[in-house]
Amino acid sequence: MTDDGPPAEDAGIEDPAVEDPVVSCELQGGTLSVHEDGITIERTSNSMFEDKFIPIEEVWDVDYSGGILSGHIQIKQDGIEPDEGGLFSHPVDENTLFFPRTKRSDAIRARDAILERI
């Protein structure tokens, strides 16, 4: 067994998920949290994508579509090719979350918080 040094918190490395988010909303497929320094996507257990943290300096845009019955919010990140979706379908990728129309205001708050930080 090797000693890899002190845990991250002891080494002065901040865990972005520890700081309180500016905005956090539970959407279909996961929770989207906007922090001062990035975005956390925590996926539900049945999602095909993993939880992830996106540093704010890697975000170059955010796409919001309210849709008729459901909408989506898609984080545009350096190095990740965003899915375009289709005429009648939402994009499906690791940086996209969906929401029912009852959650539109939550998604708008998250979009606005992201845009204020990029």
Helices and strands as residue ranges (DSSP letters): E 23-27, E 30-35, E 38-43, E 52-55, G 56-58, E 59-65, E 70-77, E 96-100, G 101-103, H 104-117
